[in-house]
Amino acid sequence: MVFPLYHSKSMKIKRFLLPHLKKYLGRKILLISGPRQCGKTTVAKMISKSYDYINYDNVKDRFILEEQSWDRKKQYIIFDELHKKKSWKSWLKGVFDSEGIPPGLVVTGSARMDIYKKAGDSMAGRYFSFRLAPLHLKELCKNASLNKATAIMDKLLLYSGFPEPYMQANQTFYNLWEKTHIDNIIRQDLIDLESPRNITKIETLIELLKENVGNPVSSAHLAEKLEGCSPKTIQNWLGWLEKLYIVFKVSPYSKNISRSLKKMPKYYFYNWVLLKPNKGLMFENFIACALLKENQLREDIKGEKRGLYYVRNKSKQEIDFLLTKNQKVVALIEAKWSSDSLHPHFKSFSNYFYKVPKIQLVKELKREKSFREGFEIRRAASWLSQMPYQ
């Protein structure tokens, strides 16, 4: 399939977060976090044309921060990677408390903003926090035709949801981009948080996680694979990988389910293309990212409480994903590359979730189906472009 070549204007994709950032600019400090190169700075600069941009990674900009000499005539100030500054929360709280708003204050960072939660005083009541995930179908083609949604999904599966490789739509460019993406995170971000002597082992841990996507992960088992590491050390490293947006965790759901698996989580990657050799696992990871993104968006812009889990019992019967809203189960989702037969484990859990939608999302499906018991088999491209769940 041939995709359009990248051009600079294509990077101006209107992200779902943008109108909400505009709404609260000048009312609260806006914290925007997300994976490295997912478009945080771009969307921050799209809020308005009147901004001053300060990047903590730039030596000259650090002097501006120390002098506090940014342009106060601008509508807002963007502080990029400010979380790397020692006691950044305390510093930012001081700026807000002494000067107030305007200008508006927007802080972007490639780490979760709680990563340095011991770095300073609480900013409670002063900020709204937003998470920007890589691109996905609903953001790119909500309510589009099936053909268009399928084409965009194919493009995402080839080049990821990170804006630059997605818009380039070139395999060589993607290969070069992928080669440096995680390495940049490890060498530039993680090395500030972890001893350099552990970096090689953390890189090995990432490879082990790739091999175990879709399976419950035991810290003890990973520790055995990485000789000389304790399960507690592995848990700490997994926490860093989450906070730096390399992977995210999906925990087992056990409420009211007898003989359920209760402890071991699964881990998925924000870049599903890393799993390309196994298209089934890559597609499951792709679905996981779409569900996570939708949950985070609803939490951040609506204040809802959302959950993403998987269901597995001790008989090893499993459903890939379970979604909750305010602790109430709203959907069960199974991901399949090309099966038009209903996953048998749906029926194993139907008594626990009698009235809950149970949907099998299929990448390559000739005919959609629904069943009297409430089960559905749907084309993933169409369903993901709409996300029709409560």
N, C-alpha and C positions, 0 to 999 in steps of 0.2 A: 504494500500500500504506500502511495506517495502522499506525504504531508507537506503543507506549505512551509517554506523556509522562514527562518526567523528574521524579523526586522524590528527596529527599536520601538516603534509604536505598539507592537504586539505585547510588549511588556506591561502596558497600561491596562491590564485586565482589572475590571472593577470587582474587587473582592467583597464578599458578603459583609465583612466587618466595617467597610468604609463609611456607610451612612451612620452607623452607631458611634464611630469615632468622631465624626463631625458633630453628632448630637451632643456629646459630652465634653467636647473640647472647650476649655475655658471654665468648666464647672468642677472638674476633678483632674488630678494627675492621671494620665492614661499610661498604663504599663502594657506593652505589647511584647509578648515572648513567643518563641517558636523555634523550630529547627534552623540551623544556619542555612542561608540562601533560600529561604522559603518566601521571601518578599516583604519582610517586616519594614525595612527602610523605605522601600518603594511605596507601600501603602501609607506609611506615615507622611511621606512627602506629597501624597495625593489628597490629604485632608484639606489643604488650602495652598495657595501659591505663596503666601507670606509666612515664611519660616526661616529660622536660623538653625543650622545643622552642626552639632558638635559630636565628634566621634572619639571616644576615649582611647581607641587604638592608635589615634594620630597624636604624635608627640606635641605638635603645635596646639592642637585642640585641648590637650591636658593643661597647658598654660592658661588657656581661656577659662577652663573650669576653675582653676585655682584663683584666678583674678575675678571670676564671675563677671566677665566682660562681654557676654553675649549681647546681641542686638535686641534691646527691649522694645524697639519700635515694631518688631515683627509680631504677627498674630500669635505665633507659638514657637517654642524651642524644642528641637529634637535632640535628646541625649542618647546617643547610640552606644551600646555595650557599657553603660554606666555601672552595671553590676560588678565590673572588674575593679572598680575604685573601692579602696578600703573604706569601710563604714559608709557605703553609698546611701543606704536608707536614711541614716542619721543626717547626712549632708543634704539630701534632697528634702527631707522634712524641714530642715533649717531654712532652706531657700523658700519653700512654700509658706512656712509660718511667718517669715520676716517680710516677704514681698507679696505673697498671695498670687492671684491670677486676675488680669492678664500680665504678661503673655502666658498663653497656655503652656503646659509642660507635658511632653510626650517622651516616654522612656522606652527604648527598644533593646532587646537583648537575645542572644542565641542560647540562653540558659533560662531555666525556670526562675522566676523572680524570687523564689523562696530559697534559692540555692545558698545564699549567704544570710540565712535568717537570723544568725547571731551577730550580724555585722552592725546593728544599730537599733535605734528605737523603733517602736511600732509606728506605722503610718496609717493606722486604722482611721477610717472616715475621710481620708484625704485622697484616695485613689480608687479607680476602677481598673481591674485587670482583665486583659483580653489575650487569648491564645490564637495565633495564626498558624494553621496547618498547611502542608503542601496542597496544591490544587487537587480537586476531585470532580467527579461528574456533575453533581448538583450545582456546584459553583460555576462550572463551565457551560452547562447546557440544560438548565432546569426546564422541564416540560418540552424538550426538543423531540423531534421525530425519532423513531427507533433507529433509522439508518444513521442519522447524525450522532445520536448518543453512542451507538456501537462504534462508529469511526473514532470518536473522541476517546472512548474506553480503550480501544486498541492502541491509540497513540500514548495514552497514559501507561499502559502496560509495557510499552517499549521504552519509554523515555522518562518515566517517573512523573510525579506531580510537582517537582521543583521547577519553578517558572523558566529558568534559563535553558536547561536541556529540553524541557517540554516544547518551548517555542522554537528552539533550533531544529528539533525533529530530525536530527542527524546522528546516525549510530556511532560514527567516529567521535563526534563531539561528546556524545553521552559517555562513551568509554573513557575518554580523557577526563571528563568532569567527575565521574564516579571514582576514578583512581585517586583523586585528590580530596574528595569531599570529606569522608570520614577521617582520613589522615590529617586534614586541617583541624578538625575538631579535636582529635587526640593530641596533636603536636602544639596546638595553640590554646585550647581551652582546658583540656583534661590535665595537661602537664602543670597548670597553675594550681591544681587541686590535689594531685596525687604525685607520689615520689616517681621520678624518672625511671628508677630501676624496675618499677611495676608496669610500665607502659607496654612492654612486649607481651607480658602475660595478659593484660587487658585486651590487647589485639587478638590474642588467642581465644580469650573468652568470647569476643564478638564472633569469631568463626564458629565456636561451639554453639552459640545461640542461633546462628544461621542454620546449622544442622538440625536444630531442635525446634524450629518454628512449627507451631501447630501441636506441640506436645507439652504436657506439664513438665516444669523444670524444677529439679531439686538442687539446692545450693550444695548439699553434701555430695551429690553425684558430680557436679561441676568441679568441686574442690578435689575430688579424686583424679579427675582428668588433668587438672592444673596442679601438679605435684608441689608440695610446700605451701599450699594455700589452705586456710581454714574456711569452713562454711560462712563464718561471720565476715571474713574478708571478701568472699565472693558476694555476699549480700550488700556490702558497702560499695563494691564496684558496680553491681547491677543498679544500685541507687544513683551513682554518678552517670551511668549510661542513660538512665531515664531522665535525669535532670538536664542533661545536655542534648536531649531529643534525638538520640540515636535509636533507642528502643522504647516501647511502652508496654506496660504490664496489663494482662487480662486475668483477673482472679476467678477462681471457681465459685459458683453460686450454690449455696447449700441450704438456704432457708426452706424449711418444710419439705425437704427431699430426703427420704430415708436412704441410707447407704450411699450418700453422696461423697464425692471427693472434696475435702475441705481446705487443704493447705496449699498445694503446689500451683503456682501461677503459670501462665504461658507468656511468652515475650514475642512481640512483633516489631518489625522495623518500619520506621517512617518512610524509608525508600524500599518499596516492595520489589523493585527490579533487581536488587541484590540476590533474590531467590530465583532468578530467571531459569536456571537449569531445571528446576522442578516447577512446571507451570501450575500444577494443582496447588502447591503451597504458596506460590507467588499470588495466585488469585485469592486464596483465603486471606493472605496478608493484605491484599488490596481491599477486600471487603472490610477487614478489621479497621483499616485506616479511614474508610468512608464513614463507618459507624462512629468511630472515635471523634472524627471531625464534626459530625452532626451533633453529637452529644455536647462537645465543648462549646460549639456555637450557641446551642440552646441554653446552656448554663450561663455563658458570658453575656448574652444579650437579653435573655428573658429571666435570668435568676432561678431557673429550674434546677432541680437536683437530679442528675442523670447518672446511670451506671451502665458499664459494659462488662459482661461476665461470659464465662462458658459453663456448660453443664456436663458433668461426667459422674457416673456412679462407679461403685467398686467392681461392677461387672464389665467395666470399660465401655459401657454404652454412653454416647456423647452427642451433644449438639454444639456446633462451633460457637455460637454467640447467643447471649440472652441480654435483652435491653430492659432497663428499668427507668421509671419516672417517679420521683418522690417515693422510692422504695417499692413501687408497684410494678410487676412485670408487664411489659407492653408488647413484647415480640420475642420470638425465637427464630434465629436465622441459621441456615446451613448453607455453606458455599460449595459449589461443585463446578468443575470446568465444563463437563459435557454429559451429564446424566439426566435423562428424562424420567427416571424411576424415583419414586419417593424414598428418601433416606429412611430406613426401617426404624432408626432410633427415635424418630419423632413420636411414634406410637408408645414407646416405652415411657415417655415423659408426659403424655397427653393427659393423664389423670391429675397431674400436679398443676397443669396449666390449661385447663379445659377450654376456657373462652379466649385464650391468648392467641393472636395470629401466629401461625407456624409456617414460615416461608423458606423455601429452598431456592436460592439464587443461582442461576446457571449461566455461565459465560456463553456457551454455544447450545442453543435450544431451538428446535424447530417449532414446537407448539407448547403454549402455556397451558397449565392445568390447574383446576381446583377440585377439592374433594368434599364430600358431604360432611366429613368429620372436621372440616375447617382447615385442612392442609392446603398449601398452594405451592406450585412450581412456577417460577417467574423468570423472565429474561432479566439478567442482572443489569444490563445497560438501561433498560426502561425504568426499572424499580429504583435504581440508585440515582437517577436523574431527578426523581421526585421525592424519594424518602417518605413514602406514605405510611408512617406509623405515628402513634399519638405522642 
